[in-house]
Amino acid sequence: MFLTRLECTECGRACSADRLRRLCDACGLPLAAAYDLDRVRRAVARDDLRRRPRGQWRFAEVLPLADPAQAVTLGEGDTPLLDAPRLGAALGLRRLLVKDESLNPTGSFKARGMSAAVSMAKALGARALAAPSAGNAGGALAAYGARAGLPVTLAMPRDVPRSNRLEAEACGATVNLIDGTIADCGRWIGERAEREGWFDLSTLKEPYRVEGKKIMGYELAEALGWRLPDVILYPTGGGTGLVGMAKAFRELDALGWLEPGSPRPRFVAVQASGCAPIVDALASGADRARAPARPSTVAAGLRVPGPIGDRWMLRDIRASGGTAVAVDDESLIAGALELGRLEGIFACPEGGALVAALRGLAASGWVRPEETVVLFNTGTGLKYPEAFA
Ligand SMILES: *Cc1c(COP(=O)(O)O)cnc(C)c1O
């Protein structure tokens, strides 16, 4: 066990990791897992990791579970990092790569976070699980809950993509449809969780989903020979993927696993113009996001008007020298179709948004032709028949 404690991402207060916890007791903001990285460095050599059985649990020393044999897993992680030479040429870029998260169980990167969080919740004694979800998180929690043998209750917006709801119900979850957005669903779960005995796995309201997602950053470094790319574009909703990878890169630095001279990536948070609180906050220099009045987009994973991790995300984007870009629904669908046509990757609308954002950044010179750029296709287009129809 290399996990030592949890630390508040805002006030820095530490607390023990030996029981179920959600937010910081002092300030009510997200907690993050801290590891004894000196011990990790002595216990494992970075180049040994690739000889272990495939999947994200081969990075067990930097994951929270004491005994990785107890992991609740469906084979998540170790997704391909694909060259995208035709799309790169269309955008004037020499080295464009796509980390294709659509190959995860349940068709999105949400599987990574739920594997880690459900494993820890079960190990620490949770008897029932719950979460609000605008889309893929619900299906993933339903699947991992079933795998763990724990009942799952979800609250989803009434207009959630049909496939997300069907998947959740097929995996045995109880789905409650709520009028409103994920924020309203979050309130619905929050009002009932304690009384019903549910452990609430809302985005960043427990510390371990981000630990699963950060492994995307470890896999990326390993695949590139322990060097990082110059630029990462990430479709940003609640922000766990982004803050998770930034955390992974800090840990890699502390572990001394990166090659000398490796770039530190600039993060580009890509949002839908119908719901772009992080883009607005960055543009106005704010350290908190303001919820849009009528959040709307077909990219369900990006319809997160009031993310609890707003300060954390804004800090990491700014510290990386990054930026944030909003893309309208027509352009994000067009971007997904371009990825399909040029590279054979049928991306989710969230992933499609990255293509449109990158076109603008390449045209303006913010991304230079010789830079290595990675797009994270966070899920499969197959789960969005309504949006593509
Ligand atoms: C949830 C989701 C996102 C947003 O991810 P965060 O890490 O919460 O910002 C992006 N794309 C897809 C497909 C998603 O399901």
The ligand as an ORCA input file, in Angstrom:
! r2SCAN-3c Opt
* xyz 0 1
  C     -17.809     12.554    -18.833
  C     -17.333     12.767    -20.210
  C     -16.493     13.836    -20.543
  C     -16.078     14.874    -19.541
  O     -15.159     14.327    -18.666
  P     -14.656     15.007    -17.320
  O     -13.469     14.253    -16.958
  O     -15.788     14.894    -16.354
  O     -14.370     16.452    -17.635
  C     -16.009     13.902    -21.839
  N     -16.359     12.995    -22.779
  C     -17.182     11.972    -22.506
  C     -17.541     11.033    -23.588
  C     -17.686     11.821    -21.219
  O     -18.486     10.771    -20.944
*
